[in-house]
Amino acid sequence: MTIPNPPVLSEPELIALIEQSDLLVFVIRSHQAVDTALSGLLELTLPEPHRLEVARLSLLLKADILVAMGALPDELRRSIAALNQVRNRYAHQDRASLLPSDGDLLVGCLDPEIVSRYDDLKPANPENCLRHVVFILYLRLRSLIAATRRNRATSHALSEMVHERVGPHLPAAKSPTLDAIDAEIDRRTRHLLGDDS
């Protein structure tokens, strides 16, 4: 089994996106890049992603599912919602533009510590705020994808090791199956985490 490696923008591709001079192109491509990253993260997170048509889910529904599964921090969901709001305005209005209220919304999505590091991150400059939010959001999504992929690979490797090392030593007729051992490990793990349900 190979753990899927979702497509993500490389560092040069991300920088080229952030530096895109056409604001409409920037908004649409940013939304598309975040949507693709969320799809990849969701497919890595779901136990059986083939049972769900992830590509058909809306951006916010993907984010909500990931938040509900504990795979996406809520503050990133707020950034995704803000980007989605801006993108929808650009997609549905002929002469859309960024408003000062967008700057407030976008700055409000960021950790105050991050905002304090940038002198030019002011709500009065909503385009600059949007570019910062997209850059930070995308870097965090890439990091989450890498960590989720690594965790999934580690879990799979541990499971394989248990089967390889314990399996040959079990008597065929009377001993619990490896699935029962996996279930017992899961039960004990939940107990240690205080989740005995």
WOCORQUI-V395444 format. One record per backbone hydrogen bond with DSSP energy under -0.5 kcal/mol. CO is the residue of the C=O (numbers start at 0). NH is the residue of the N-H. Records with the same first field share a line. If there is no record, write none. Layout:
BEGIN
CO->NH / NH
END
This chain:
BEGIN
3->5
9->13
10->14
11->15
12->16
13->17
14->18
16->19
20->22
21->25
22->26
23->27
24->28
25->29
26->30
27->31
28->32
29->33
30->34
31->35
32->36
33->37
34->38
35->39
36->40
37->41
38->42
39->43
40->44
41->45
45->48
47->50
48->51
51->53
52->55
53->56
57->61
58->62
59->63
60->64
61->65
62->66
63->67
64->68
65->70 / 71
66->69
72->75 / 76
73->77
74->78
75->79
76->80
77->81
78->82
79->83
80->84
81->85
82->86
83->87
84->88
85->89
86->90
87->91
88->92
92->95
98->101 / 102
99->103
100->104
101->105
102->106
103->107
104->108
105->108 / 109
106->109
110->113 / 114
111->115
112->116
113->116 / 117
114->117
116->118
117->120
119->121
121->124
124->128
125->129
126->130
127->131
128->132
129->133
130->134
131->135
132->136
133->137
134->138
135->139
136->140
137->141
138->142
139->143
140->144
141->145
142->146
143->147
144->148
145->149
146->150
147->151
148->152
149->153
150->154
151->155
152->156
153->157
154->158
155->159
156->160
157->161
158->162
159->163
160->164
161->165 / 166
162->166
163->167
165->168
166->169
170->174
176->180
177->181
178->182
179->183
180->184
181->185
182->186
183->187
184->188
185->189
186->190
187->191
188->192
189->194
190->193
193->195
END
